[in-house]
Amino acid sequence: MAALGKGRTQLRSSITYKWLLLLAAITLIPLLVLGAVSYSITKNAIDKKVTDASKQLIRQTAENIDIRFSGYKDIVMQMITNPEIMSLLHRISQRDEEVAEHISLTSKLAYFTAVSPEFKSVSFVTDDMYIKGIFRWDDQAELKSDFYSKTMGAGNDFVWFPTRRGYYSDTADSHEEVVFSVSKQVFNIHDGRQLGMAVVLDIREEMLSEILRNNAASDLRTESFVIDRSGVILSHSNKEMLLTPVAEWFHAEEANLLLREGREDSFVAHYKGKEVLVNYQQLKSSDWRVVHVIERSSLYKDSDQVIQVIAILLAVCALFSIVAAIAMANSVSSPLKRMVKAMKQVHIGNLSTRIHRDEKRIDEIGSLEYHFNDMVGRIEELVQAVYQEQNNKRIAEVKALEAQINPHFLYNTLDAIKWTALFQKANQAAEMARLLSRLLHISIGKGSDTVMVHEELEHVECYMGIQNLRAAGRIEVFYDIEEEAKAYRIPKVILQPIVENAVLHGFADRIEGAVIHIRCHCADGRLVFMIEDNGHGFETDMPDLYDDQSAELPKSASFLGVGLSNVEERIKLICGNEYGLSITSKIGLGTTVTITLPIMKEESSHV
């Protein structure tokens, strides 16, 4: 999980990722905003245009129905003002019959109704009489009183009766027809007296359906129908919806909007489970209303195409942005990645690293690559020069230190031989001369900075042989050397100066019991020598030269002379600053010098 989180962090911080975000912000976001604004503007414009068109259409439909209704009124007026028809009605009404008919009346009325096929029948009703015109009402007992009372109550106005299923009969058969009716009270044309009679003209509902179909034809999913003030559907192209309340097809609160006061209105509703735009217009000739509904989803076919085009443009622009971002980012990030990789190589010390650059690239990246290569080349040259200078200086310092040690020891030895030759026989002088010769041979060696461990130990033995020949007492030296350590190399002449300090200072004025232990073992990949003596010791502990490379010998140990300081410096020059001496001493208990060296198997002047 940690690796996954680190990978995500690196991705978010990469140049490619930032380029993608930048181009997305520049291209995709404006396109999304443009698409949303375009869709919103288009949708609002379509809503407004369709609403206006629907209002205009429904006004035209209502006007067409009103014109047709006006024609029906004219027909009714022609019938009740015709002298022959009125004379026949007067004679028929004088009969004491509940239902009456007359062939001459039927013939006269047929003249008027023949001009319009939508007319179904004409009837006349009084308070107690029904007069057949074209077809007989089979359900006159249910209708006669209602038609009569409402018509007479309207005075001289026309009365429109809603759609019903009418049942008719004649001499041939009986049948059913969906009709609506218009009625008018009959007056005497000469003196204007009420005749106590109403004329009822039955009109086929199909006439309204045809007008609604003709005015609703369009590419949109629309429906038109007529309702009365109670919300019952009077005319509809779908005959199953005839005579049903609009509340069955709209939500209750939306159905109420169709019945509220006002001659026209427009609103959004839910019709047959779909969202629709509703417009209604009240007729001038009656309180009936023409309703027009448009399914909203059909309004936005064109705007949906706009959205599809915008979506395609967004996809193309997104793809182009991604490709462009990757290409542009790679043109910058690839050379930078190569430079970072080269810098890491330089960081770990590989100064031979160079960036393989395109010579034709002359922009900032190309200039950066050129100057990086030039800088690393200069650093490499400087490092080589400093290394060579330091190496020459180290060799010179080692030679100078060796030259400083050898004359000092040679002077003391020759002085001892002189005094021995004065007080003893020549045999001892010869032995000392032999030991001195061997000691000088090991010290000078073959010009190498290092010798084998056993050679360094032989150097100490020669030195101690000379010292025991010249000293008044005898100093015992014990060796505890691991066999593995004898095969390693160490800087030459590092043990003898320490032993010499023990002899000259640790055992000064001491004749008996002087002992030196020289131990060597390997630990943690290092070679460790410990030179212990039981001499006088000194006042304070010496600094740990291995832990504190900048430590200097205290003034209380200045009698140790130049020997140990030279050994310390030579070890650091040959082996490195992490190696060297550490000294501990206690008064009356002796001194321990610890030498820490690297494991060196090959002959070398440095680690």
C-alpha positions in Angstrom: 0.0 0.0 0.0 2.9 2.4 0.8 4.4 1.7 -2.6 1.1 2.3 -4.3 0.6 5.6 -2.4 4.2 6.6 -3.4 3.5 5.7 -7.0 0.3 7.8 -7.0 2.2 10.8 -5.5 4.9 10.5 -8.2 2.3 10.4 -10.9 0.5 13.5 -9.6 3.9 15.4 -9.4 5.0 14.3 -12.9 5.1 16.8 -15.8 2.9 14.6 -18.0 0.1 14.6 -15.3 0.3 18.4 -15.0 0.2 18.9 -18.8 -2.9 16.7 -18.9 -4.6 18.7 -16.2 -3.6 22.0 -17.9 -4.9 21.0 -21.4 -8.1 19.6 -19.8 -8.7 22.9 -18.1 -8.0 24.8 -21.3 -10.1 22.6 -23.7 -12.5 20.2 -22.0 -13.9 22.5 -19.3 -14.8 25.3 -21.8 -16.3 22.7 -24.1 -18.4 21.3 -21.3 -19.5 24.8 -20.3 -20.3 25.6 -23.9 -22.3 22.4 -24.4 -24.3 22.9 -21.2 -25.1 26.5 -22.1 -25.9 25.6 -25.7 -28.2 22.8 -24.6 -29.9 25.1 -22.0 -30.4 27.9 -24.6 -31.6 25.4 -27.2 -34.0 23.8 -24.8 -35.5 27.1 -23.6 -35.8 28.3 -27.2 -37.6 25.1 -28.2 -39.9 25.3 -25.2 -40.8 28.9 -26.1 -41.3 28.3 -29.8 -43.3 25.1 -29.3 -45.4 26.8 -26.6 -46.1 29.7 -28.9 -46.8 27.4 -31.8 -49.1 25.3 -29.7 -51.0 28.3 -28.5 -51.4 29.5 -32.0 -52.5 26.1 -33.1 -55.1 25.7 -30.4 -56.5 29.2 -31.1 -56.9 28.2 -34.7 -58.6 25.0 -33.7 -60.9 26.7 -31.3 -61.7 29.3 -34.0 -62.4 26.6 -36.6 -64.8 24.9 -34.1 -66.5 28.2 -33.3 -67.0 28.8 -37.0 -68.5 25.4 -37.5 -70.7 25.9 -34.4 -71.8 29.3 -35.9 -72.9 27.5 -39.0 -74.9 25.0 -37.0 -76.7 27.9 -35.3 -77.5 29.4 -38.7 -79.1 26.1 -39.7 -81.1 26.0 -36.6 -82.3 29.6 -37.2 -83.2 28.8 -40.8 -85.3 25.8 -39.6 -87.3 27.7 -36.9 -87.9 30.7 -39.2 -89.1 28.7 -42.1 -92.9 29.4 -42.5 -93.7 25.9 -43.8 -91.9 24.2 -41.1 -93.5 26.4 -38.4 -97.0 25.8 -39.9 -96.4 22.1 -39.8 -95.1 22.3 -36.2 -98.2 24.3 -35.2 -100.6 21.7 -36.6 -98.7 18.8 -35.1 -98.5 20.4 -31.7 -102.4 20.7 -31.7 -102.7 17.0 -31.5 -103.1 15.4 -28.1 -100.1 12.9 -28.6 -97.0 12.2 -26.5 -94.9 11.3 -29.6 -95.7 12.6 -33.0 -94.2 12.6 -36.5 -95.2 13.9 -39.9 -93.8 12.9 -43.3 -94.0 16.5 -44.6 -92.0 17.8 -41.7 -89.3 15.1 -42.2 -89.1 16.1 -45.8 -88.7 19.7 -45.1 -86.1 19.2 -42.4 -84.1 16.8 -44.7 -83.6 19.7 -47.0 -81.7 21.5 -44.3 -79.7 18.6 -42.9 -78.6 17.3 -46.3 -76.2 20.1 -46.7 -74.0 18.8 -43.9 -73.3 15.0 -43.4 -72.3 15.7 -39.8 -75.9 16.3 -38.9 -77.5 13.3 -37.4 -81.1 14.3 -36.5 -83.4 17.2 -35.7 -86.1 16.9 -33.0 -88.7 19.2 -31.4 -89.8 18.9 -27.8 -92.5 20.6 -25.7 -93.4 20.2 -22.1 -95.4 17.0 -22.8 -94.6 16.1 -26.4 -91.8 14.8 -28.6 -91.9 15.6 -32.4 -89.7 13.4 -34.6 -87.6 15.2 -37.2 -85.1 13.0 -39.1 -84.6 10.0 -36.6 -86.6 9.1 -33.6 -84.9 9.3 -30.1 -85.3 5.8 -28.6 -84.2 7.3 -25.3 -86.5 10.3 -25.4 -88.0 9.6 -22.0 -84.5 10.2 -20.4 -83.6 13.3 -22.5 -86.7 15.2 -23.4 -87.4 16.9 -20.1 -83.7 17.8 -19.6 -83.3 19.3 -23.1 -86.6 21.2 -22.7 -86.0 22.7 -19.3 -82.5 23.8 -20.0 -83.4 25.3 -23.4 -86.4 27.2 -22.1 -84.4 28.5 -19.1 -81.8 30.0 -21.5 -84.3 32.3 -23.1 -83.3 33.3 -26.5 -79.7 31.8 -26.2 -78.4 28.7 -27.8 -77.7 25.8 -25.5 -74.9 23.2 -26.2 -75.3 19.7 -24.7 -72.2 17.5 -24.2 -71.4 14.4 -26.1 -73.6 11.4 -25.4 -74.4 8.0 -26.9 -77.6 8.6 -28.8 -80.0 5.8 -29.7 -82.0 6.3 -32.9 -84.6 4.4 -34.9 -86.5 4.8 -38.2 -88.7 2.5 -40.3 -85.6 0.5 -41.3 -83.7 -0.2 -38.1 -82.4 1.1 -34.8 -78.8 2.2 -34.2 -76.4 4.0 -31.9 -74.4 7.2 -32.6 -72.0 9.4 -30.6 -73.4 12.9 -30.9 -73.5 16.3 -29.2 -76.4 18.7 -29.5 -77.3 22.4 -29.9 -80.8 23.6 -28.9 -82.8 26.8 -29.2 -86.2 28.0 -28.0 -88.8 28.4 -30.8 -90.5 31.8 -31.1 -93.3 33.1 -33.3 -91.6 34.8 -36.2 -94.4 37.3 -36.5 -94.9 38.6 -32.9 -92.0 37.0 -31.0 -94.3 35.0 -28.8 -92.8 31.9 -27.0 -94.3 28.8 -28.5 -93.3 26.6 -25.5 -91.2 24.4 -27.9 -87.4 23.7 -28.3 -85.6 22.5 -31.4 -82.6 20.1 -30.8 -80.0 19.5 -33.5 -77.9 16.4 -33.0 -74.4 16.5 -34.5 -72.0 13.6 -35.0 -69.0 13.8 -32.6 -66.8 12.7 -35.5 -67.0 16.3 -36.8 -65.0 17.6 -33.8 -62.5 14.7 -34.0 -61.8 15.5 -37.6 -61.1 19.2 -36.8 -58.8 18.2 -34.0 -56.9 15.7 -36.2 -56.5 18.2 -39.0 -55.1 20.9 -36.7 -52.9 18.6 -34.6 -51.0 17.0 -37.4 -47.2 17.4 -36.9 -43.9 15.6 -36.5 -44.3 15.9 -32.7 -46.2 13.4 -30.5 -49.3 15.5 -29.8 -53.0 14.9 -28.9 -56.0 17.3 -28.9 -59.4 16.8 -27.3 -62.4 18.8 -26.1 -63.7 18.9 -22.5 -66.6 20.5 -20.8 -66.6 22.5 -17.6 -66.9 19.3 -15.5 -63.8 17.9 -17.1 -65.4 15.1 -19.2 -63.8 14.5 -22.5 -66.3 15.3 -25.2 -64.3 14.6 -28.3 -61.0 12.6 -28.8 -59.4 10.6 -31.7 -59.1 7.7 -29.2 -62.7 6.6 -28.8 -61.9 4.7 -25.6 -61.2 8.1 -23.9 -64.6 9.6 -24.8 -66.9 10.5 -21.9 -64.1 9.8 -19.4 -63.0 12.4 -16.9 -59.6 14.0 -17.5 -58.6 13.1 -13.9 -58.1 9.5 -15.2 -55.3 10.7 -17.5 -53.7 13.6 -15.5 -52.7 13.9 -11.9 -55.5 15.2 -9.8 -54.0 18.6 -9.2 -53.0 19.0 -12.8 -56.5 18.0 -14.0 -57.8 20.9 -11.8 -55.6 23.3 -13.7 -57.6 22.5 -16.9 -60.9 23.6 -15.1 -59.8 26.8 -13.4 -61.0 30.2 -14.4 -59.6 31.8 -17.5 -60.1 31.3 -21.2 -56.6 30.0 -22.0 -53.5 28.8 -20.2 -50.3 26.8 -20.6 -48.4 24.5 -18.1 -46.4 21.4 -17.8 -48.1 18.3 -16.6 -48.0 14.5 -16.6 -50.4 12.8 -19.1 -50.6 9.0 -19.4 -47.4 8.8 -17.3 -45.4 11.1 -19.5 -44.3 14.7 -19.1 -46.2 16.9 -21.5 -46.7 20.6 -22.3 -50.4 21.5 -22.0 -52.3 24.4 -23.7 -56.0 24.9 -23.5 -58.4 27.5 -25.1 -62.1 28.0 -24.3 -64.5 28.3 -27.2 -66.3 31.6 -27.7 -69.6 29.8 -28.6 -69.7 27.7 -25.4 -67.9 27.0 -22.2 -66.2 23.9 -23.7 -62.4 23.9 -23.9 -60.0 22.6 -26.5 -56.9 21.0 -24.9 -53.6 20.4 -26.8 -50.8 18.2 -25.2 -47.3 17.8 -26.6 -44.9 15.1 -25.3 -41.9 17.0 -24.1 -39.4 14.3 -25.1 -40.4 14.8 -28.7 -39.6 18.5 -28.4 -35.9 17.9 -27.9 -35.0 15.6 -30.8 -33.0 18.4 -32.4 -31.4 19.5 -29.1 -30.5 15.8 -28.4 -28.7 15.8 -31.8 -26.8 19.0 -30.6 -25.8 17.2 -27.4 -24.6 14.2 -29.4 -22.5 16.4 -31.7 -21.1 18.2 -28.6 -20.3 14.8 -26.9 -18.5 13.7 -30.1 -16.5 16.9 -30.2 -15.7 16.5 -26.5 -14.4 13.0 -27.1 -12.3 14.1 -30.1 -10.9 17.1 -28.2 -10.2 14.9 -25.1 -8.4 12.4 -27.2 -6.4 15.1 -29.0 -5.7 16.8 -25.6 -4.4 13.6 -24.1 -2.2 12.8 -27.2 -0.9 16.4 -27.4 -0.3 16.5 -23.6 1.7 13.2 -23.7 3.7 14.3 -26.7 4.5 17.8 -25.3 5.2 16.4 -21.8 7.5 13.7 -23.2 9.4 16.3 -25.2 10.2 18.0 -21.9 10.2 15.2 -19.4 12.2 12.6 -21.4 15.4 14.7 -21.5 14.8 15.8 -17.9 14.5 12.2 -16.9 17.8 11.4 -18.7 19.4 14.3 -16.9 18.1 13.2 -13.5 19.4 9.7 -14.2 22.8 11.2 -15.1 22.8 13.4 -12.0 22.2 10.3 -9.8 25.2 8.7 -11.4 27.3 11.7 -10.7 26.0 11.8 -7.1 27.3 8.2 -6.5 30.7 9.2 -7.9 30.5 8.2 -11.6 32.0 11.3 -13.2 32.3 9.6 -16.6 28.5 9.9 -17.0 27.4 12.0 -20.0 24.0 12.8 -21.5 23.5 11.6 -25.0 22.0 14.7 -26.5 20.5 15.7 -29.8 22.9 18.2 -31.4 20.1 19.7 -33.4 18.1 20.7 -30.3 18.9 24.3 -29.6 16.2 25.1 -27.1 16.6 25.5 -23.3 16.6 21.8 -22.7 19.4 21.3 -25.3 21.4 24.1 -23.7 20.9 22.6 -20.3 22.2 19.2 -21.5 25.2 20.8 -23.1 26.2 22.7 -20.0 25.6 19.7 -17.8 28.0 17.6 -19.9 30.5 20.4 -19.9 30.2 20.9 -16.1 30.6 17.2 -15.3 33.7 17.0 -17.6 35.3 19.9 -15.8 34.5 18.4 -12.4 36.1 15.1 -13.5 39.2 16.9 -14.6 39.5 18.8 -11.3 38.9 15.6 -9.3 41.6 13.8 -11.2 44.0 16.7 -10.7 43.2 16.9 -7.0 43.6 13.2 -6.6 46.9 13.1 -8.3 48.1 16.1 -6.2 47.0 14.5 -3.0 48.6 11.2 -3.9 51.9 12.8 -4.6 51.6 14.7 -1.4 50.8 11.5 0.6 53.8 9.7 -0.9 56.1 12.6 -0.1 54.7 12.8 3.5 55.2 9.1 4.1 58.8 9.3 2.8 59.4 12.3 5.0 58.0 10.5 8.1 60.0 7.4 7.4 63.1 9.5 7.0 62.2 11.2 10.3 61.9 7.8 12.2 64.9 5.9 10.7 67.7 8.4 11.6 66.4 8.8 15.1 66.5 5.0 15.8 69.8 4.6 13.9 71.4 7.3 16.1 70.3 5.6 19.4 71.4 2.1 18.2 74.8 3.3 17.1 75.2 5.0 20.4 74.4 1.8 22.2 76.9 -0.2 20.1 79.6 2.4 20.9 79.2 2.0 24.7 78.8 -1.7 24.5 82.1 -2.0 22.6 83.8 0.0 25.4 82.6 -2.2 28.3 82.3 -5.7 26.7 83.9 -8.1 24.3 83.4 -7.9 20.6 80.9 -10.9 20.4 78.1 -8.9 21.8 79.0 -6.0 19.5 78.9 -8.3 16.5 75.4 -9.7 17.6 74.1 -6.2 17.9 75.5 -5.3 14.6 73.8 -8.3 13.0 70.4 -7.5 14.6 70.8 -3.9 13.5 71.5 -4.9 10.0 68.4 -7.1 9.9 66.3 -4.4 11.5 67.4 -1.8 8.9 66.7 -4.4 6.1 63.1 -4.8 7.2 62.6 -1.1 7.8 63.8 -0.1 4.4 62.3 -3.2 2.7 61.8 -3.0 -1.1 60.4 0.5 -1.2 56.8 -0.7 -0.3 54.7 1.0 2.3 53.5 -2.3 3.7 55.0 -5.6 4.9 53.7 -8.9 6.0 52.6 -9.2 9.7 55.4 -11.8 10.4 58.0 -9.4 9.0 56.8 -6.6 11.2 57.0 -8.9 14.2 60.6 -9.9 13.2 61.4 -6.2 13.1 60.2 -5.9 16.7 62.3 -9.0 17.7 65.4 -7.5 16.2 64.8 -4.3 18.0 64.2 -6.1 21.3 67.3 -8.2 20.8 69.4 -5.1 20.5 67.7 -3.5 23.5 68.2 -6.6 25.7 71.9 -6.7 24.7 72.4 -3.1 25.6 70.1 -2.8 28.7 71.0 -3.7 32.2 68.0 -5.9 32.7 66.0 -8.1 30.4 62.6 -7.2 29.0 60.4 -10.2 28.1 58.1 -10.0 25.0 55.2 -12.4 24.6 53.4 -12.8 21.2 49.8 -14.0 20.8 49.1 -13.8 17.1 46.2 -15.5 15.2 47.4 -17.7 12.4 45.0 -16.0 10.0 46.5 -12.6 10.7 50.0 -13.6 9.7 48.9 -13.7 6.1 47.9 -10.1 6.0 49.9 -7.0 5.2 50.2 -3.9 7.4 52.0 -0.5 7.2 55.7 -1.1 8.1 57.4 0.1 11.2 54.2 0.7 13.3 54.9 -1.8 16.1 58.5 -0.9 16.8 57.9 2.8 17.8 55.2 1.7 20.3 57.5 -1.0 21.8 60.3 1.6 21.9 58.2 4.0 23.9 57.4 1.2 26.3 61.1 0.4 26.7 62.4 4.0 27.0 59.5 5.5 29.1 57.5 2.7 30.6 60.4 0.8 32.0 62.8 3.7 32.7 64.9 2.9 35.8 63.4 -0.6 36.0 65.7 -3.6 36.1 63.5 -6.6 36.7 59.9 -7.8 35.8 59.4 -5.8 32.6 57.0 -7.6 30.3 55.4 -6.6 26.9 52.5 -8.5 25.4 51.8 -8.2 21.7 48.4 -9.6 20.6 46.8 -9.6 17.2 43.3 -10.8 16.1 40.7 -10.2 13.4 37.3 -8.6 14.5 34.5 -7.2 12.3 36.5 -7.1 9.2 39.4 -5.3 10.8 42.9 -6.3 12.0 43.5 -5.3 15.6 46.9 -5.1 17.4 47.1 -4.6 21.2 50.6 -3.8 22.7 50.4 -4.0 26.5 53.2 -3.2 29.0 53.4 -3.3 32.8 55.4 -0.1 33.0 54.9 3.0 35.0 51.9 4.4 33.1 51.1 8.1 33.1 48.6 10.4 34.8 45.6 10.5 32.5 44.2 8.3 29.7 45.3 9.0 26.2 42.6 10.2 23.8 40.9 7.5 21.7 42.6 8.3 18.4 40.3 5.9 16.5 37.1 7.6 17.7 38.4 11.1 17.7 40.5 11.6 14.6 41.3 15.2 15.5 42.6 14.4 19.0 46.1 15.5 19.9 48.4 14.0 22.6 48.0 15.8 25.9 50.9 17.7 27.4 51.3 15.1 30.1 52.2 12.5 27.4 54.6 14.7 25.5 57.5 12.5 26.6 56.3 9.9 24.1 58.0 12.0 21.5 57.5 12.0 17.8 57.2 8.2 17.4 53.5 7.6 18.1 52.4 10.7 16.3 54.3 9.6 13.2 52.8 6.1 13.4 49.3 7.6 13.7 49.8 9.9 10.7 51.3 7.2 8.6 48.4 4.8 9.3 45.8 7.4 8.4 47.7 8.3 5.2 48.1 4.7 4.1 44.8 3.2 5.4 42.3 6.0 5.8 41.1 8.4 8.5 38.9 5.7 10.1 41.9 3.7 11.2 44.7 4.5 13.8 45.7 4.3 17.4 44.0 4.5 20.8 46.0 4.6 24.1 44.9 3.9 27.6 47.2 4.1 30.7 47.0 4.0 34.4 49.8 5.0 36.8 51.5 1.9 38.2 49.4 -0.5 36.0 51.0 0.1 32.6 49.9 1.2 29.2 47.8 -0.4 26.4 48.1 0.8 22.8 45.5 -0.5 20.3 46.1 -0.3 16.6 43.1 -0.8 14.3 43.9 -1.6 10.6 42.0 -2.8 7.6 42.4 -6.3 6.2 45.0 -6.0 3.4 45.8 -9.2 1.5 47.5 -7.6 -1.6 50.6 -5.5 -1.5 49.5 -1.9 -1.7 50.5 1.5 -0.6 46.9 2.4 0.3 43.5 0.9 1.0 
